[in-house]
Amino acid sequence: MTTRTYAVEGMTCDHCVAAVTIEVAKVPGVSDVIVNLEHGTLTVNGDAPEQALAEAVDEAGYALVMRRSGVQIPEAAPRKHVASKRVLGD
């Protein structure tokens, strides 16, 4: 299982976190989703294609920043600003 972290543009509140979490959790191949408001990041466990993740974040109303070589994205950490959803069955 692969763990990938992306920046998400446009999130400003807990509603934003919930919207991104819900949409990304629907993507086939995603087994765990962590959205961190403080860092503006999305961490995904699973084998879902990046394009599918980008489309899900777009559906929620935000923009996924695809990783570029040499760009370091901060790890999701503080639990008080994190929504997590485990997807069953994957």
C-alpha positions in Angstrom: 0.0 0.0 0.0 1.3 3.4 -0.9 1.1 6.6 1.2 1.1 9.9 -0.6 0.8 13.5 0.6 -0.4 16.4 -1.5 -1.1 20.0 -0.9 -4.8 21.1 -1.2 -5.5 24.7 -2.2 -8.6 26.6 -0.9 -9.4 24.9 2.4 -10.2 27.4 5.2 -12.4 25.5 7.7 -13.5 22.2 9.1 -16.3 22.0 6.6 -13.6 22.1 3.8 -11.8 19.2 5.5 -15.0 17.1 5.7 -15.9 17.8 2.1 -12.4 16.7 0.8 -12.4 13.7 3.2 -15.8 12.5 2.0 -15.0 12.8 -1.7 -11.6 11.3 -1.6 -12.8 8.4 0.5 -15.2 7.5 -2.4 -12.3 6.9 -4.8 -11.7 3.2 -5.6 -8.3 2.1 -4.2 -8.3 4.6 -1.3 -8.0 2.8 2.1 -7.4 5.8 4.4 -7.7 9.6 4.1 -6.2 12.2 6.4 -6.9 15.9 5.6 -4.9 18.4 7.6 -6.3 22.0 7.6 -3.3 23.5 9.4 -0.9 22.2 6.8 -3.3 22.3 3.9 -2.5 18.7 3.1 -4.2 15.5 2.0 -2.5 12.2 2.9 -3.9 9.1 1.1 -3.1 5.4 1.7 -3.9 3.1 -1.2 -3.3 2.7 -4.8 -5.8 5.2 -6.4 -4.5 7.1 -9.4 -3.5 10.7 -8.9 -5.9 11.9 -11.5 -8.8 10.3 -9.6 -7.7 12.0 -6.4 -7.5 15.3 -8.2 -11.0 14.9 -9.6 -12.4 14.0 -6.2 -10.8 17.1 -4.6 -12.1 19.2 -7.5 -15.6 17.7 -6.9 -15.3 18.9 -3.2 -14.5 22.4 -4.5 -10.8 22.6 -4.0 -7.6 22.0 -5.9 -5.1 19.2 -5.5 -1.5 20.2 -6.0 0.3 17.4 -7.8 3.7 16.5 -6.4 6.7 17.8 -8.3 10.2 16.4 -7.9 12.1 18.2 -5.2 9.1 19.7 -3.5 8.6 18.8 0.1 5.1 18.8 1.5 4.7 18.9 5.3 3.5 15.7 7.0 -0.1 15.7 8.4 0.3 15.9 12.2 -1.8 17.9 14.6 -4.9 15.8 15.4 -7.0 18.8 16.5 -7.2 20.0 12.8 -7.3 16.6 11.2 -10.3 14.6 9.9 -9.7 11.0 9.2 -11.9 8.4 7.6 -11.1 4.8 7.3 -12.7 3.2 4.2 -13.9 -0.4 4.9 -13.5 -3.2 2.5 -10.3 -2.1 0.7 
